[in-house]
């Protein structure tokens, strides 16, 4: 397969337009500090017959990913099952908590680690509230690369234990989630360091877009009317939007699904479109407790383009949804219950549904085995 890493793919600044070669391992614009996006890559999807011959992993969409694959570090990630929702015939749940490290973050982490390996990185650095860090640490271990992860001091012991088991060097940082990101950023520009940031590095969302590709296949070449997605830093929202747009551009779907994004009421800067830094309250949904998302403007623009909205759910509703999912055999972390909480509360706008396609699909993003059950 042609090595697309050196065949014109670059990272372009969304603010000033400056292009950065992948070999520079830049994670932000070196001229203005702006966010970077992938440039010079033309994704394509194989036809259904060809897809049917391929292994059931996200690398079945290799032509749509900016890193050739499957790489030797793959753990068989992808093609997670769709399961019925408790008591709802119009809603399906995608069980991404069954990914190799227990969360959807494997989709983006394997792409970042594969790129780092091809670029000859000496070390991976990440910051995370848990799931992204554990995913990066796992694939760094597969690649034989040292890995350092900065996490909030409040990160659950289950996630910390998983990080250490993979051999990662773990730094717990006091303060809000942003403090861990700032600590990682201080070492991210050191020689040989690849900053495997699920927020800043745009290759990550090219991994998470495979969530939508799988839905499209699993639903027989269609997508649901609505995608209900949790949002903190927005990597799944942005990936889902990108995947839908690529399907639309290739005329594989005829319209974009509406995206309804869900935040915890205790930390909901996108729901209020706050222009000033908010002061978050503690929430059981630790994975999306992001007071100031770096790509907030991009997230809101993507949601708006689909005709969607951002809604919030209280911790009481999240706890109740978490219990209901568990009683249905689905043991996920509290953050993964926010979408079900919004659906059960009637907060997701109901568009007209055509034929037998589901009204909505929501992800179950992370396993409950990493987190303590939320207090009643």
C-alpha positions in Angstrom: 0.0 0.0 0.0 1.3 3.5 -0.8 2.8 5.3 2.2 0.3 8.2 2.4 2.2 9.6 5.4 4.8 11.1 3.0 2.6 11.7 0.0 1.2 15.1 0.5 -0.7 14.9 3.8 0.0 17.9 6.0 -1.5 19.6 9.0 -3.0 23.1 8.3 -3.7 25.8 10.7 -7.4 26.6 10.9 -6.6 30.3 11.8 -3.7 31.4 9.6 -3.5 28.6 7.0 0.1 27.7 7.6 0.9 24.1 6.6 3.0 21.8 8.8 4.7 18.6 7.6 3.8 15.6 9.6 7.5 14.9 10.2 7.6 18.1 12.4 5.2 16.3 14.9 3.5 19.7 15.4 0.3 19.7 17.6 -0.5 23.3 17.2 0.4 26.0 14.7 4.0 27.1 15.2 3.2 30.6 13.8 0.0 31.5 15.7 -0.7 28.7 18.1 -4.0 27.8 16.2 -5.7 24.5 15.9 -4.5 22.1 13.1 -6.6 20.1 10.7 -5.7 17.4 8.1 -4.9 18.7 4.6 -4.0 16.9 1.4 -5.9 13.7 2.1 -8.7 12.4 -0.1 -10.6 9.7 1.7 -12.6 7.0 -0.1 -14.7 4.0 0.9 -14.7 0.6 -0.8 -18.0 -0.8 -2.1 -20.1 -3.1 -0.1 -18.8 -6.2 -1.9 -15.2 -5.3 -1.1 -16.0 -4.4 2.5 -17.6 -7.8 2.9 -14.3 -9.5 2.3 -12.4 -7.6 5.0 -11.8 -8.3 8.6 -14.3 -6.8 11.1 -12.1 -4.0 12.4 -12.0 -0.3 11.7 -9.1 -0.9 9.3 -11.6 -2.2 6.8 -11.9 1.5 6.0 -8.2 1.9 5.4 -8.7 4.1 2.2 -10.6 6.6 4.4 -7.8 6.8 7.0 -4.7 9.0 6.7 -2.4 6.3 8.1 -2.0 3.1 6.1 -3.3 0.1 7.9 -3.9 -2.2 9.5 -0.7 -1.4 11.4 1.1 -4.1 13.3 0.0 -2.5 16.6 -3.7 -3.1 15.9 -5.6 -4.9 18.7 -8.6 -5.7 16.4 -10.4 -2.5 17.4 -13.7 -1.6 15.8 -17.0 -3.0 14.5 -18.6 -3.0 17.9 -22.1 -4.4 18.1 -25.4 -2.5 18.0 -27.8 -3.6 20.8 -31.4 -2.8 21.6 -32.1 -0.1 24.1 -34.1 -0.9 27.2 -37.8 -0.6 26.4 -37.3 1.4 23.2 -37.8 0.0 19.8 -36.8 3.3 18.1 -33.3 3.5 19.7 -30.2 1.4 19.3 -27.0 1.6 21.4 -23.5 1.0 20.0 -21.4 -0.9 22.5 -18.0 0.9 22.1 -17.2 -0.1 25.7 -16.3 -3.5 24.2 -13.2 -2.0 22.4 -9.8 -3.4 23.5 -9.1 -0.9 26.2 -12.7 -0.5 27.2 -13.6 2.8 25.4 -14.3 4.4 22.1 -11.0 6.3 22.4 -9.2 3.3 20.9 -10.5 4.4 17.5 -8.4 7.6 17.6 -5.5 6.3 19.7 -4.5 3.5 17.3 -4.3 6.1 14.5 -2.1 8.4 16.5 0.2 5.6 17.7 0.5 4.3 14.2 1.5 7.7 13.0 4.0 8.2 15.8 5.6 4.9 15.0 5.9 5.7 11.3 7.4 9.1 12.2 10.1 7.6 14.4 8.9 9.3 17.7 10.9 8.5 20.8 8.0 9.0 23.3 4.3 9.5 23.4 2.8 12.1 25.7 -0.9 12.5 26.4 -3.3 14.2 28.8 -6.6 12.6 29.7 -9.3 12.2 32.3 -8.7 8.5 31.9 -10.0 6.8 28.7 -7.9 8.6 26.1 -4.8 8.1 28.2 -5.4 4.4 28.7 -6.0 4.0 25.0 -2.8 5.9 24.1 -0.8 3.9 26.7 -2.0 0.6 25.3 -1.1 1.3 21.8 2.2 2.8 22.8 2.9 -0.4 24.6 2.0 -2.4 21.4 4.4 -0.1 19.5 7.2 -0.5 22.1 7.3 3.2 22.7 7.6 4.9 26.2 4.5 6.8 27.2 3.8 9.6 29.7 0.2 10.5 30.7 -0.9 13.5 32.7 -4.3 13.0 34.4 -6.4 15.0 36.8 -5.8 14.0 40.4 -9.5 13.0 40.6 -9.1 10.3 38.0 -10.6 7.0 39.1 -8.3 4.3 40.5 -9.5 1.8 37.9 -8.2 4.0 35.1 -5.0 4.8 36.9 -4.4 1.0 37.5 -4.9 0.4 33.8 -2.5 3.1 32.8 0.2 1.7 35.0 -0.4 -1.8 33.9 0.4 -0.7 30.3 3.7 0.7 31.6 2.8 4.3 31.3 4.5 6.9 33.5 1.5 8.6 35.2 1.5 12.2 36.6 -1.5 13.2 38.6 -2.2 16.9 38.4 -4.2 18.9 40.9 -6.8 21.3 39.7 -9.3 21.2 36.9 -9.0 19.0 33.8 -7.3 21.8 31.9 -4.4 21.7 34.4 -3.5 18.2 33.2 -3.5 19.5 29.6 -1.3 22.4 30.5 1.2 20.1 32.1 1.4 17.9 29.0 1.7 20.9 26.7 4.8 22.0 28.6 6.7 18.9 27.5 5.0 18.3 24.2 7.5 20.2 22.1 10.6 18.4 23.4 12.7 16.7 20.7 11.3 13.3 19.7 8.1 13.7 21.6 4.8 12.9 19.8 2.0 14.7 21.6 -0.8 12.1 21.2 -3.5 14.6 22.1 -7.0 13.5 21.4 -8.0 17.1 21.5 -5.3 18.8 19.4 -4.0 16.2 16.9 -6.5 16.0 14.0 -5.6 12.4 13.1 -7.6 11.4 16.2 -11.0 12.4 14.8 -10.2 10.5 11.6 -10.1 7.5 13.8 -13.4 8.3 15.7 -15.2 8.9 12.4 -15.1 5.1 11.9 -17.9 5.0 14.5 -20.2 6.4 11.8 -18.9 4.2 9.0 -19.7 1.1 11.1 -23.2 2.4 11.8 -23.7 3.0 8.1 -22.7 -0.6 7.4 -24.6 -2.2 10.3 -27.8 -0.4 9.3 -27.6 -1.5 5.7 -26.2 1.6 4.1 -28.2 4.1 6.1 -27.8 6.2 9.2 -30.3 6.9 11.9 -32.3 10.2 11.9 -30.4 11.3 15.0 -27.0 10.7 16.5 -27.0 11.3 20.2 -23.5 11.8 21.4 -21.8 12.8 24.7 -19.6 15.9 24.4 -16.7 17.2 26.5 -13.7 17.8 24.3 -15.9 16.8 21.3 -13.7 14.1 19.7 -16.7 11.8 19.0 -19.0 14.6 17.8 -16.3 16.0 15.5 -15.4 12.5 14.2 -19.1 11.6 13.7 -19.7 14.8 11.8 -16.6 14.2 9.6 -17.7 10.6 8.9 -21.2 11.7 8.0 -19.9 14.5 5.7 -17.5 12.0 3.9 -20.4 9.6 3.4 -22.5 12.4 2.0 -19.8 13.7 -0.3 -19.4 10.1 -1.7 -23.2 9.9 -2.2 -23.4 7.0 0.2 -26.1 8.8 2.2 -28.6 11.4 1.0 -28.7 13.6 4.2 -26.8 14.3 7.4 -28.3 12.9 10.6 -29.1 15.5 13.2 -26.5 15.5 16.0 -27.9 16.0 19.6 -24.9 16.5 21.9 -25.3 15.9 25.6 -23.4 17.5 28.5 -23.6 17.1 32.3 -25.5 20.1 33.7 -22.7 20.6 36.2 -20.2 21.4 33.4 -21.9 22.5 30.3 -20.0 25.3 28.5 -21.2 24.3 25.0 -24.9 24.2 26.0 -24.7 27.8 27.1 -22.1 28.7 24.4 -20.3 30.5 27.2 -17.8 33.0 26.1 -16.1 33.2 29.5 -14.5 30.3 31.4 -17.2 28.6 33.5 -16.6 27.2 37.0 -17.6 23.5 36.8 -19.2 21.7 39.6 -18.3 18.1 40.5 -20.1 15.6 38.3 -20.3 11.8 38.0 -19.7 12.2 34.3 -16.0 12.9 34.7 -15.1 12.0 31.2 -16.9 15.0 29.7 -16.2 17.6 32.5 -14.4 20.0 30.3 -14.8 23.6 31.2 -13.3 25.1 28.1 -13.1 22.8 25.1 -10.2 23.7 22.8 -12.3 23.0 19.7 -15.5 24.4 21.1 -16.2 26.6 18.1 -15.7 23.7 15.7 -18.0 21.5 17.8 -20.8 24.0 17.9 -20.5 24.7 14.1 -20.7 21.0 13.3 -23.8 20.5 15.5 -25.5 23.5 14.0 -24.8 22.4 10.4 -26.8 19.2 11.1 -29.7 21.2 12.6 -28.8 19.8 16.0 -28.5 21.1 19.5 -26.7 20.7 22.9 -28.8 19.5 25.9 -27.9 18.9 29.5 -28.7 16.3 32.1 -28.4 16.5 35.8 -26.3 14.1 37.9 -29.5 12.6 39.3 -30.7 11.7 35.8 -27.3 10.3 35.0 -27.3 8.1 38.0 -30.8 6.8 37.2 -29.8 6.1 33.6 -26.7 4.3 34.8 -28.8 2.1 37.0 -31.3 1.4 34.2 -28.6 0.4 31.7 -26.9 -1.9 34.3 -30.2 -3.6 35.1 -30.5 -4.3 31.3 -27.1 -6.0 31.3 -25.1 -2.9 30.1 -22.5 -2.0 32.7 -20.9 1.3 31.6 -19.1 4.2 33.2 -21.4 7.0 34.4 -20.3 9.3 31.5 -21.6 6.7 29.1 -25.1 7.1 30.6 -25.6 10.7 29.7 -27.1 10.0 26.3 -29.5 7.5 27.7 -30.4 10.0 30.4 -31.2 12.6 27.7 -33.3 10.1 25.7 -35.3 8.9 28.7 -35.9 12.5 29.8 -37.4 13.4 26.4 -34.7 16.0 25.7 -33.7 14.7 22.2 -35.8 16.3 19.5 -37.8 13.8 17.5 -37.5 14.3 13.7 -39.8 12.5 11.2 -38.7 8.9 10.8 -38.9 7.2 7.4 -39.4 3.5 7.0 -37.8 1.2 9.5 -34.6 3.0 10.2 -34.0 3.8 14.0 -34.9 7.2 15.2 -31.6 7.5 17.2 -28.4 5.7 18.0 -26.3 6.5 21.1 -22.9 5.2 22.0 -22.0 3.4 25.2 -18.5 4.9 25.3 -16.7 3.3 28.2 -16.8 0.3 30.5 -18.0 0.6 34.1 -15.2 -1.7 35.2 -12.8 1.3 35.2 -15.0 3.5 37.5 -16.6 3.3 40.9 -20.4 3.2 40.7 -21.9 6.7 41.1 -23.1 7.3 44.6 -26.9 7.1 45.0 
